[in-house]
Amino acid sequence: MDKATQTELEAAAFRRLVAHLDSRKDVQNIDLMNLAGFCRNCLSKWYKAEAQERGIDMDYEAAREIIYGEPYADWKDKYQQEATAEQLAAFNNK
């Protein structure tokens, strides 16, 4: 496989991951962190870091809007739930 095709496939897989997370707004970031060790915010930070590595000026909120599909504050107001004691305990035991 040539490098351009590999990059296209990786980009397509990333877009599918972001779309999948968007379709599962019921899955909270703390659940993702507890189960997989990363969340939507991690993806936002990685996106921002990769942009900056390539000389693209991007702040964290702009990266979050790409991952969340809307401003983070709006997403948070609509979908984020208060973490349960069990979720927090699992997170803190990592």
Distance bins in CASP14 RR format, pairs under 12 A and 6 or more apart:
PFRMAT RR
TARGET T0000
AUTHOR 0000-0000-0000
RMODE 2
METHOD distances of the structure
MODEL  1
1 7 0 0 0 0 0 1 0 0 0 0 0
1 8 0 0 0 0 1 0 0 0 0 0 0
1 9 1 0 0 1 0 0 0 0 0 0 0
1 10 0 0 0 0 0 1 0 0 0 0 0
2 8 0 0 0 0 1 0 0 0 0 0 0
2 9 0 0 0 0 0 1 0 0 0 0 0
3 9 0 0 0 0 0 1 0 0 0 0 0
3 10 0 0 0 0 0 1 0 0 0 0 0
4 10 0 0 0 0 0 1 0 0 0 0 0
4 11 0 0 0 0 0 1 0 0 0 0 0
5 11 0 0 0 0 0 1 0 0 0 0 0
5 12 0 0 0 0 0 1 0 0 0 0 0
6 12 0 0 0 0 0 1 0 0 0 0 0
6 13 0 0 0 0 0 1 0 0 0 0 0
7 13 0 0 0 0 0 1 0 0 0 0 0
7 14 0 0 0 0 0 1 0 0 0 0 0
8 14 0 0 0 0 0 1 0 0 0 0 0
8 15 0 0 0 0 0 1 0 0 0 0 0
9 15 0 0 0 0 0 1 0 0 0 0 0
9 16 0 0 0 0 0 1 0 0 0 0 0
10 16 0 0 0 0 0 1 0 0 0 0 0
10 17 0 0 0 0 0 1 0 0 0 0 0
10 50 0 0 0 0 0 1 0 0 0 0 0
11 17 0 0 0 0 0 1 0 0 0 0 0
11 18 0 0 0 0 0 1 0 0 0 0 0
11 47 0 0 0 0 0 1 0 0 0 0 0
11 50 0 0 0 0 0 1 0 0 0 0 0
12 18 0 0 0 0 0 1 0 0 0 0 0
12 19 0 0 0 0 0 1 0 0 0 0 0
13 19 0 0 0 0 0 1 0 0 0 0 0
13 20 0 0 0 0 0 1 0 0 0 0 0
14 20 0 0 0 0 0 1 0 0 0 0 0
14 21 0 0 0 0 0 1 0 0 0 0 0
14 43 0 0 0 0 1 0 0 0 0 0 0
14 46 0 0 0 0 1 0 0 0 0 0 0
14 47 0 0 0 0 1 0 0 0 0 0 0
14 50 0 0 0 0 0 1 0 0 0 0 0
14 66 0 0 0 0 0 1 0 0 0 0 0
14 67 0 0 0 0 0 1 0 0 0 0 0
15 21 0 0 0 0 0 1 0 0 0 0 0
15 22 0 0 0 0 0 1 0 0 0 0 0
15 43 0 0 0 0 0 1 0 0 0 0 0
15 47 0 0 0 0 0 1 0 0 0 0 0
15 66 0 0 0 0 0 1 0 0 0 0 0
15 67 0 0 0 0 0 1 0 0 0 0 0
15 69 0 0 0 0 0 1 0 0 0 0 0
16 22 0 0 0 0 0 1 0 0 0 0 0
16 23 0 0 0 0 0 1 0 0 0 0 0
17 23 0 0 0 0 0 1 0 0 0 0 0
17 24 0 0 0 0 0 1 0 0 0 0 0
17 32 0 0 0 0 0 1 0 0 0 0 0
17 36 0 0 0 0 0 1 0 0 0 0 0
17 38 0 0 0 0 0 1 0 0 0 0 0
17 40 0 0 0 0 0 1 0 0 0 0 0
17 42 0 0 0 0 0 1 0 0 0 0 0
17 43 1 0 0 1 0 0 0 0 0 0 0
17 46 0 0 0 0 0 1 0 0 0 0 0
17 47 0 0 0 0 0 1 0 0 0 0 0
17 67 0 0 0 0 1 0 0 0 0 0 0
18 24 0 0 0 0 0 1 0 0 0 0 0
18 40 0 0 0 0 1 0 0 0 0 0 0
18 43 1 0 0 1 0 0 0 0 0 0 0
18 44 0 0 0 0 0 1 0 0 0 0 0
18 46 0 0 0 0 0 1 0 0 0 0 0
18 47 0 0 0 0 1 0 0 0 0 0 0
18 63 0 0 0 0 0 1 0 0 0 0 0
18 64 0 0 0 0 0 1 0 0 0 0 0
18 65 0 0 0 0 0 1 0 0 0 0 0
18 66 1 0 0 1 0 0 0 0 0 0 0
18 67 1 0 0 1 0 0 0 0 0 0 0
18 68 0 0 0 0 1 0 0 0 0 0 0
18 69 0 0 0 0 1 0 0 0 0 0 0
19 25 0 0 0 0 0 1 0 0 0 0 0
19 67 0 0 0 0 0 1 0 0 0 0 0
19 69 0 0 0 0 1 0 0 0 0 0 0
20 27 0 0 0 0 1 0 0 0 0 0 0
20 32 0 0 0 0 0 1 0 0 0 0 0
20 40 0 0 0 0 0 1 0 0 0 0 0
20 43 0 0 0 0 0 1 0 0 0 0 0
20 67 0 0 0 0 0 1 0 0 0 0 0
21 27 1 0 0 1 0 0 0 0 0 0 0
21 28 0 0 0 0 0 1 0 0 0 0 0
21 29 0 0 0 0 1 0 0 0 0 0 0
21 31 0 0 0 0 0 1 0 0 0 0 0
21 32 0 0 0 0 1 0 0 0 0 0 0
21 36 0 0 0 0 0 1 0 0 0 0 0
21 38 0 0 0 0 0 1 0 0 0 0 0
21 39 0 0 0 0 1 0 0 0 0 0 0
21 40 1 0 1 0 0 0 0 0 0 0 0
21 41 0 0 0 0 0 1 0 0 0 0 0
21 42 0 0 0 0 0 1 0 0 0 0 0
21 43 1 0 0 1 0 0 0 0 0 0 0
21 44 0 0 0 0 0 1 0 0 0 0 0
21 66 0 0 0 0 0 1 0 0 0 0 0
21 67 1 0 0 1 0 0 0 0 0 0 0
21 68 0 0 0 0 1 0 0 0 0 0 0
21 69 0 0 0 0 1 0 0 0 0 0 0
21 75 0 0 0 0 0 1 0 0 0 0 0
21 79 0 0 0 0 0 1 0 0 0 0 0
22 40 0 0 0 0 1 0 0 0 0 0 0
22 43 0 0 0 0 0 1 0 0 0 0 0
22 66 0 0 0 0 0 1 0 0 0 0 0
22 67 0 0 0 0 1 0 0 0 0 0 0
22 68 1 0 0 1 0 0 0 0 0 0 0
22 69 1 0 0 1 0 0 0 0 0 0 0
22 70 0 0 0 0 1 0 0 0 0 0 0
22 75 0 0 0 0 1 0 0 0 0 0 0
22 79 0 0 0 0 0 1 0 0 0 0 0
23 69 0 0 0 0 0 1 0 0 0 0 0
23 79 0 0 0 0 0 1 0 0 0 0 0
24 31 0 0 0 0 1 0 0 0 0 0 0
24 32 0 0 0 0 1 0 0 0 0 0 0
24 39 0 0 0 0 0 1 0 0 0 0 0
24 40 0 0 0 0 0 1 0 0 0 0 0
24 79 0 0 0 0 0 1 0 0 0 0 0
25 31 0 0 0 0 0 1 0 0 0 0 0
25 32 0 0 0 0 0 1 0 0 0 0 0
25 40 0 0 0 0 1 0 0 0 0 0 0
25 68 0 0 0 0 1 0 0 0 0 0 0
25 69 0 0 0 0 0 1 0 0 0 0 0
25 70 0 0 0 0 0 1 0 0 0 0 0
25 75 1 0 0 1 0 0 0 0 0 0 0
25 76 0 0 0 0 0 1 0 0 0 0 0
25 78 1 0 0 1 0 0 0 0 0 0 0
25 79 1 0 1 0 0 0 0 0 0 0 0
25 80 0 0 0 0 1 0 0 0 0 0 0
25 81 0 0 0 0 0 1 0 0 0 0 0
26 32 0 0 0 0 0 1 0 0 0 0 0
26 78 0 0 0 0 0 1 0 0 0 0 0
26 79 1 0 0 1 0 0 0 0 0 0 0
26 80 0 0 0 0 0 1 0 0 0 0 0
26 81 0 0 0 0 1 0 0 0 0 0 0
27 33 0 0 0 0 0 1 0 0 0 0 0
27 34 0 0 0 0 0 1 0 0 0 0 0
27 35 0 0 0 0 1 0 0 0 0 0 0
27 36 0 0 0 0 0 1 0 0 0 0 0
27 39 0 0 0 0 1 0 0 0 0 0 0
27 40 0 0 0 0 1 0 0 0 0 0 0
27 79 0 0 0 0 1 0 0 0 0 0 0
27 80 0 0 0 0 0 1 0 0 0 0 0
27 81 0 0 0 0 0 1 0 0 0 0 0
27 87 0 0 0 0 0 1 0 0 0 0 0
28 34 0 0 0 0 1 0 0 0 0 0 0
28 35 0 0 0 0 0 1 0 0 0 0 0
28 39 0 0 0 0 1 0 0 0 0 0 0
28 40 0 0 0 0 1 0 0 0 0 0 0
28 41 0 0 0 0 0 1 0 0 0 0 0
28 75 0 0 0 0 0 1 0 0 0 0 0
28 76 0 0 0 0 0 1 0 0 0 0 0
28 79 0 0 0 0 1 0 0 0 0 0 0
28 80 1 0 0 1 0 0 0 0 0 0 0
28 81 1 0 1 0 0 0 0 0 0 0 0
28 82 0 0 0 0 1 0 0 0 0 0 0
28 83 1 0 0 1 0 0 0 0 0 0 0
28 84 0 0 0 0 1 0 0 0 0 0 0
28 86 0 0 0 0 0 1 0 0 0 0 0
28 87 1 0 0 1 0 0 0 0 0 0 0
28 88 0 0 0 0 0 1 0 0 0 0 0
28 90 0 0 0 0 0 1 0 0 0 0 0
28 91 0 0 0 0 0 1 0 0 0 0 0
29 35 0 0 0 0 0 1 0 0 0 0 0
29 36 0 0 0 0 0 1 0 0 0 0 0
29 37 0 0 0 0 0 1 0 0 0 0 0
29 38 0 0 0 0 1 0 0 0 0 0 0
29 39 1 1 0 0 0 0 0 0 0 0 0
29 40 1 0 1 0 0 0 0 0 0 0 0
29 41 1 0 0 1 0 0 0 0 0 0 0
29 42 0 0 0 0 1 0 0 0 0 0 0
29 43 0 0 0 0 0 1 0 0 0 0 0
29 44 0 0 0 0 0 1 0 0 0 0 0
29 64 0 0 0 0 0 1 0 0 0 0 0
29 67 0 0 0 0 0 1 0 0 0 0 0
29 68 0 0 0 0 0 1 0 0 0 0 0
29 72 0 0 0 0 0 1 0 0 0 0 0
29 75 0 0 0 0 0 1 0 0 0 0 0
29 76 0 0 0 0 1 0 0 0 0 0 0
29 79 0 0 0 0 1 0 0 0 0 0 0
29 80 1 0 0 1 0 0 0 0 0 0 0
29 81 0 0 0 0 0 1 0 0 0 0 0
29 83 0 0 0 0 1 0 0 0 0 0 0
29 87 0 0 0 0 1 0 0 0 0 0 0
29 91 0 0 0 0 0 1 0 0 0 0 0
30 36 0 0 0 0 0 1 0 0 0 0 0
30 37 0 0 0 0 0 1 0 0 0 0 0
30 38 0 0 0 0 0 1 0 0 0 0 0
30 39 1 0 0 1 0 0 0 0 0 0 0
30 40 0 0 0 0 0 1 0 0 0 0 0
30 41 0 0 0 0 0 1 0 0 0 0 0
30 80 0 0 0 0 1 0 0 0 0 0 0
30 81 0 0 0 0 1 0 0 0 0 0 0
30 82 0 0 0 0 1 0 0 0 0 0 0
30 83 1 0 1 0 0 0 0 0 0 0 0
30 84 0 0 0 0 1 0 0 0 0 0 0
30 85 0 0 0 0 0 1 0 0 0 0 0
30 86 0 0 0 0 0 1 0 0 0 0 0
30 87 1 0 1 0 0 0 0 0 0 0 0
30 88 1 0 0 1 0 0 0 0 0 0 0
30 89 0 0 0 0 0 1 0 0 0 0 0
30 90 0 0 0 0 1 0 0 0 0 0 0
30 91 1 0 1 0 0 0 0 0 0 0 0
30 92 0 0 0 0 0 1 0 0 0 0 0
30 94 0 0 0 0 0 1 0 0 0 0 0
31 37 0 0 0 0 0 1 0 0 0 0 0
31 38 0 0 0 0 0 1 0 0 0 0 0
31 39 0 0 0 0 1 0 0 0 0 0 0
31 40 0 0 0 0 0 1 0 0 0 0 0
31 80 0 0 0 0 0 1 0 0 0 0 0
31 81 0 0 0 0 0 1 0 0 0 0 0
31 83 0 0 0 0 1 0 0 0 0 0 0
31 84 0 0 0 0 0 1 0 0 0 0 0
31 86 0 0 0 0 0 1 0 0 0 0 0
31 87 1 0 0 1 0 0 0 0 0 0 0
31 88 0 0 0 0 0 1 0 0 0 0 0
31 90 0 0 0 0 1 0 0 0 0 0 0
31 91 0 0 0 0 1 0 0 0 0 0 0
32 38 1 0 0 1 0 0 0 0 0 0 0
32 39 1 0 1 0 0 0 0 0 0 0 0
32 40 1 0 0 1 0 0 0 0 0 0 0
32 41 0 0 0 0 1 0 0 0 0 0 0
32 42 0 0 0 0 1 0 0 0 0 0 0
32 43 0 0 0 0 1 0 0 0 0 0 0
32 67 0 0 0 0 0 1 0 0 0 0 0
32 87 0 0 0 0 0 1 0 0 0 0 0
32 90 0 0 0 0 0 1 0 0 0 0 0
32 91 0 0 0 0 0 1 0 0 0 0 0
33 39 1 0 1 0 0 0 0 0 0 0 0
33 40 0 0 0 0 1 0 0 0 0 0 0
33 41 0 0 0 0 1 0 0 0 0 0 0
33 42 1 0 0 1 0 0 0 0 0 0 0
33 43 0 0 0 0 0 1 0 0 0 0 0
33 83 0 0 0 0 0 1 0 0 0 0 0
33 87 0 0 0 0 1 0 0 0 0 0 0
33 88 0 0 0 0 0 1 0 0 0 0 0
33 90 0 0 0 0 1 0 0 0 0 0 0
33 91 1 0 0 1 0 0 0 0 0 0 0
33 92 0 0 0 0 0 1 0 0 0 0 0
33 93 0 0 0 0 0 1 0 0 0 0 0
33 94 1 0 0 1 0 0 0 0 0 0 0
34 83 0 0 0 0 1 0 0 0 0 0 0
34 84 0 0 0 0 0 1 0 0 0 0 0
34 86 0 0 0 0 1 0 0 0 0 0 0
34 87 1 0 0 1 0 0 0 0 0 0 0
34 88 0 0 0 0 1 0 0 0 0 0 0
34 89 0 0 0 0 1 0 0 0 0 0 0
34 90 1 0 1 0 0 0 0 0 0 0 0
34 91 1 0 1 0 0 0 0 0 0 0 0
34 92 0 0 0 0 0 1 0 0 0 0 0
34 93 0 0 0 0 1 0 0 0 0 0 0
34 94 1 0 0 1 0 0 0 0 0 0 0
35 87 0 0 0 0 0 1 0 0 0 0 0
35 90 0 0 0 0 1 0 0 0 0 0 0
35 91 0 0 0 0 0 1 0 0 0 0 0
35 94 0 0 0 0 0 1 0 0 0 0 0
36 42 0 0 0 0 1 0 0 0 0 0 0
36 43 0 0 0 0 0 1 0 0 0 0 0
36 94 0 0 0 0 0 1 0 0 0 0 0
37 43 0 0 0 0 0 1 0 0 0 0 0
37 90 0 0 0 0 0 1 0 0 0 0 0
37 91 0 0 0 0 1 0 0 0 0 0 0
37 94 1 0 0 1 0 0 0 0 0 0 0
38 44 0 0 0 0 0 1 0 0 0 0 0
38 45 0 0 0 0 1 0 0 0 0 0 0
38 46 0 0 0 0 1 0 0 0 0 0 0
38 67 0 0 0 0 0 1 0 0 0 0 0
38 94 0 0 0 0 0 1 0 0 0 0 0
39 45 0 0 0 0 1 0 0 0 0 0 0
39 46 0 0 0 0 0 1 0 0 0 0 0
39 64 0 0 0 0 0 1 0 0 0 0 0
39 67 0 0 0 0 1 0 0 0 0 0 0
39 68 0 0 0 0 0 1 0 0 0 0 0
39 80 0 0 0 0 0 1 0 0 0 0 0
39 83 0 0 0 0 0 1 0 0 0 0 0
39 91 0 0 0 0 0 1 0 0 0 0 0
40 46 0 0 0 0 0 1 0 0 0 0 0
40 47 0 0 0 0 0 1 0 0 0 0 0
40 63 0 0 0 0 0 1 0 0 0 0 0
40 64 1 0 0 1 0 0 0 0 0 0 0
40 65 0 0 0 0 0 1 0 0 0 0 0
40 66 0 0 0 0 0 1 0 0 0 0 0
40 67 1 0 1 0 0 0 0 0 0 0 0
40 68 1 0 0 1 0 0 0 0 0 0 0
40 69 0 0 0 0 1 0 0 0 0 0 0
40 70 0 0 0 0 0 1 0 0 0 0 0
40 72 0 0 0 0 1 0 0 0 0 0 0
40 75 0 0 0 0 1 0 0 0 0 0 0
40 76 0 0 0 0 0 1 0 0 0 0 0
40 79 0 0 0 0 0 1 0 0 0 0 0
40 80 0 0 0 0 0 1 0 0 0 0 0
41 47 0 0 0 0 0 1 0 0 0 0 0
41 48 0 0 0 0 0 1 0 0 0 0 0
41 60 0 0 0 0 1 0 0 0 0 0 0
41 61 0 0 0 0 0 1 0 0 0 0 0
41 63 0 0 0 0 1 0 0 0 0 0 0
41 64 1 0 0 1 0 0 0 0 0 0 0
41 67 0 0 0 0 1 0 0 0 0 0 0
41 68 0 0 0 0 1 0 0 0 0 0 0
41 72 0 0 0 0 1 0 0 0 0 0 0
41 75 0 0 0 0 0 1 0 0 0 0 0
41 76 0 0 0 0 0 1 0 0 0 0 0
41 80 0 0 0 0 0 1 0 0 0 0 0
42 48 0 0 0 0 0 1 0 0 0 0 0
42 49 0 0 0 0 0 1 0 0 0 0 0
42 60 0 0 0 0 0 1 0 0 0 0 0
42 63 0 0 0 0 0 1 0 0 0 0 0
42 64 0 0 0 0 0 1 0 0 0 0 0
42 67 0 0 0 0 1 0 0 0 0 0 0
43 49 0 0 0 0 0 1 0 0 0 0 0
43 50 0 0 0 0 0 1 0 0 0 0 0
43 60 0 0 0 0 0 1 0 0 0 0 0
43 63 0 0 0 0 1 0 0 0 0 0 0
43 64 0 0 0 0 1 0 0 0 0 0 0
43 66 0 0 0 0 1 0 0 0 0 0 0
43 67 1 0 1 0 0 0 0 0 0 0 0
43 68 0 0 0 0 1 0 0 0 0 0 0
43 69 0 0 0 0 0 1 0 0 0 0 0
44 50 0 0 0 0 0 1 0 0 0 0 0
44 51 0 0 0 0 0 1 0 0 0 0 0
44 58 0 0 0 0 1 0 0 0 0 0 0
44 59 0 0 0 0 0 1 0 0 0 0 0
44 60 1 0 0 1 0 0 0 0 0 0 0
44 61 0 0 0 0 1 0 0 0 0 0 0
44 62 0 0 0 0 1 0 0 0 0 0 0
44 63 1 0 1 0 0 0 0 0 0 0 0
44 64 1 0 1 0 0 0 0 0 0 0 0
44 65 0 0 0 0 1 0 0 0 0 0 0
44 66 1 0 0 1 0 0 0 0 0 0 0
44 67 1 0 1 0 0 0 0 0 0 0 0
44 68 1 0 0 1 0 0 0 0 0 0 0
44 69 0 0 0 0 0 1 0 0 0 0 0
44 71 0 0 0 0 0 1 0 0 0 0 0
44 72 0 0 0 0 1 0 0 0 0 0 0
44 75 0 0 0 0 0 1 0 0 0 0 0
45 51 0 0 0 0 0 1 0 0 0 0 0
45 52 0 0 0 0 0 1 0 0 0 0 0
45 58 0 0 0 0 0 1 0 0 0 0 0
45 59 0 0 0 0 0 1 0 0 0 0 0
45 60 1 0 0 1 0 0 0 0 0 0 0
45 61 0 0 0 0 0 1 0 0 0 0 0
45 63 1 0 0 1 0 0 0 0 0 0 0
45 64 0 0 0 0 1 0 0 0 0 0 0
45 66 0 0 0 0 0 1 0 0 0 0 0
45 67 0 0 0 0 1 0 0 0 0 0 0
46 52 0 0 0 0 0 1 0 0 0 0 0
46 53 0 0 0 0 0 1 0 0 0 0 0
46 58 0 0 0 0 0 1 0 0 0 0 0
46 60 0 0 0 0 0 1 0 0 0 0 0
46 63 0 0 0 0 1 0 0 0 0 0 0
46 64 0 0 0 0 0 1 0 0 0 0 0
46 66 0 0 0 0 0 1 0 0 0 0 0
46 67 0 0 0 0 1 0 0 0 0 0 0
47 53 0 0 0 0 0 1 0 0 0 0 0
47 54 0 0 0 0 0 1 0 0 0 0 0
47 56 0 0 0 0 0 1 0 0 0 0 0
47 58 1 0 0 1 0 0 0 0 0 0 0
47 59 0 0 0 0 0 1 0 0 0 0 0
47 60 0 0 0 0 1 0 0 0 0 0 0
47 61 0 0 0 0 0 1 0 0 0 0 0
47 62 0 0 0 0 1 0 0 0 0 0 0
47 63 1 0 1 0 0 0 0 0 0 0 0
47 64 0 0 0 0 1 0 0 0 0 0 0
47 65 0 0 0 0 0 1 0 0 0 0 0
47 66 1 0 0 1 0 0 0 0 0 0 0
47 67 1 0 0 1 0 0 0 0 0 0 0
47 68 0 0 0 0 0 1 0 0 0 0 0
48 54 0 0 0 0 0 1 0 0 0 0 0
48 55 0 0 0 0 0 1 0 0 0 0 0
48 56 0 0 0 0 1 0 0 0 0 0 0
48 57 0 0 0 0 0 1 0 0 0 0 0
48 58 1 0 1 0 0 0 0 0 0 0 0
48 59 1 0 0 1 0 0 0 0 0 0 0
48 60 1 0 1 0 0 0 0 0 0 0 0
48 61 0 0 0 0 1 0 0 0 0 0 0
48 62 1 0 0 1 0 0 0 0 0 0 0
48 63 1 1 0 0 0 0 0 0 0 0 0
48 64 0 0 0 0 1 0 0 0 0 0 0
48 65 0 0 0 0 0 1 0 0 0 0 0
48 66 0 0 0 0 1 0 0 0 0 0 0
48 67 0 0 0 0 1 0 0 0 0 0 0
49 55 0 0 0 0 0 1 0 0 0 0 0
49 56 0 0 0 0 0 1 0 0 0 0 0
49 58 0 0 0 0 1 0 0 0 0 0 0
49 59 0 0 0 0 0 1 0 0 0 0 0
49 60 0 0 0 0 1 0 0 0 0 0 0
49 63 0 0 0 0 1 0 0 0 0 0 0
50 56 0 0 0 0 1 0 0 0 0 0 0
50 58 0 0 0 0 1 0 0 0 0 0 0
50 63 0 0 0 0 1 0 0 0 0 0 0
50 66 0 0 0 0 0 1 0 0 0 0 0
51 57 1 0 0 1 0 0 0 0 0 0 0
51 58 1 0 1 0 0 0 0 0 0 0 0
51 59 0 0 0 0 1 0 0 0 0 0 0
51 60 0 0 0 0 0 1 0 0 0 0 0
51 62 0 0 0 0 1 0 0 0 0 0 0
51 63 1 0 0 1 0 0 0 0 0 0 0
51 66 0 0 0 0 1 0 0 0 0 0 0
52 58 1 0 0 1 0 0 0 0 0 0 0
52 59 0 0 0 0 1 0 0 0 0 0 0
52 60 0 0 0 0 0 1 0 0 0 0 0
52 62 0 0 0 0 0 1 0 0 0 0 0
52 63 0 0 0 0 1 0 0 0 0 0 0
56 62 0 0 0 0 1 0 0 0 0 0 0
56 63 0 0 0 0 0 1 0 0 0 0 0
56 66 0 0 0 0 0 1 0 0 0 0 0
57 63 0 0 0 0 0 1 0 0 0 0 0
58 64 0 0 0 0 0 1 0 0 0 0 0
58 65 0 0 0 0 0 1 0 0 0 0 0
58 66 0 0 0 0 1 0 0 0 0 0 0
58 67 0 0 0 0 0 1 0 0 0 0 0
59 65 0 0 0 0 1 0 0 0 0 0 0
59 66 0 0 0 0 0 1 0 0 0 0 0
59 72 0 0 0 0 0 1 0 0 0 0 0
60 66 0 0 0 0 0 1 0 0 0 0 0
60 67 0 0 0 0 0 1 0 0 0 0 0
60 68 0 0 0 0 0 1 0 0 0 0 0
60 72 0 0 0 0 1 0 0 0 0 0 0
61 67 0 0 0 0 0 1 0 0 0 0 0
61 68 0 0 0 0 0 1 0 0 0 0 0
61 70 0 0 0 0 0 1 0 0 0 0 0
61 71 1 0 0 1 0 0 0 0 0 0 0
61 72 1 0 0 1 0 0 0 0 0 0 0
61 73 0 0 0 0 1 0 0 0 0 0 0
61 74 0 0 0 0 0 1 0 0 0 0 0
61 75 0 0 0 0 0 1 0 0 0 0 0
61 76 0 0 0 0 0 1 0 0 0 0 0
62 68 0 0 0 0 0 1 0 0 0 0 0
62 69 0 0 0 0 0 1 0 0 0 0 0
62 71 0 0 0 0 1 0 0 0 0 0 0
62 72 0 0 0 0 0 1 0 0 0 0 0
63 69 0 0 0 0 0 1 0 0 0 0 0
63 71 0 0 0 0 0 1 0 0 0 0 0
63 72 0 0 0 0 1 0 0 0 0 0 0
64 70 0 0 0 0 1 0 0 0 0 0 0
64 71 1 0 0 1 0 0 0 0 0 0 0
64 72 1 0 1 0 0 0 0 0 0 0 0
64 73 0 0 0 0 1 0 0 0 0 0 0
64 74 0 0 0 0 0 1 0 0 0 0 0
64 75 0 0 0 0 1 0 0 0 0 0 0
64 76 0 0 0 0 1 0 0 0 0 0 0
65 71 1 0 1 0 0 0 0 0 0 0 0
65 72 1 0 0 1 0 0 0 0 0 0 0
65 73 0 0 0 0 1 0 0 0 0 0 0
65 74 0 0 0 0 1 0 0 0 0 0 0
65 75 0 0 0 0 1 0 0 0 0 0 0
66 72 0 0 0 0 0 1 0 0 0 0 0
66 75 0 0 0 0 0 1 0 0 0 0 0
67 75 0 0 0 0 1 0 0 0 0 0 0
68 74 0 0 0 0 1 0 0 0 0 0 0
68 75 1 0 1 0 0 0 0 0 0 0 0
68 76 0 0 0 0 1 0 0 0 0 0 0
68 77 0 0 0 0 0 1 0 0 0 0 0
68 78 0 0 0 0 0 1 0 0 0 0 0
68 79 0 0 0 0 1 0 0 0 0 0 0
68 80 0 0 0 0 0 1 0 0 0 0 0
69 75 1 0 0 1 0 0 0 0 0 0 0
69 78 0 0 0 0 0 1 0 0 0 0 0
69 79 0 0 0 0 0 1 0 0 0 0 0
70 76 0 0 0 0 1 0 0 0 0 0 0
70 77 0 0 0 0 0 1 0 0 0 0 0
70 78 0 0 0 0 1 0 0 0 0 0 0
70 79 0 0 0 0 1 0 0 0 0 0 0
71 77 0 0 0 0 1 0 0 0 0 0 0
71 78 0 0 0 0 0 1 0 0 0 0 0
72 78 0 0 0 0 0 1 0 0 0 0 0
72 79 0 0 0 0 0 1 0 0 0 0 0
72 80 0 0 0 0 1 0 0 0 0 0 0
73 79 0 0 0 0 0 1 0 0 0 0 0
73 80 0 0 0 0 0 1 0 0 0 0 0
74 80 0 0 0 0 0 1 0 0 0 0 0
76 82 0 0 0 0 0 1 0 0 0 0 0
81 87 0 0 0 0 1 0 0 0 0 0 0
82 88 0 0 0 0 1 0 0 0 0 0 0
83 89 0 0 0 0 1 0 0 0 0 0 0
83 90 0 0 0 0 1 0 0 0 0 0 0
83 91 1 0 0 1 0 0 0 0 0 0 0
83 92 0 0 0 0 0 1 0 0 0 0 0
84 90 0 0 0 0 1 0 0 0 0 0 0
84 91 0 0 0 0 0 1 0 0 0 0 0
85 91 0 0 0 0 0 1 0 0 0 0 0
85 92 0 0 0 0 0 1 0 0 0 0 0
86 92 0 0 0 0 0 1 0 0 0 0 0
86 93 0 0 0 0 0 1 0 0 0 0 0
87 93 0 0 0 0 0 1 0 0 0 0 0
87 94 0 0 0 0 0 1 0 0 0 0 0
88 94 0 0 0 0 0 1 0 0 0 0 0
END
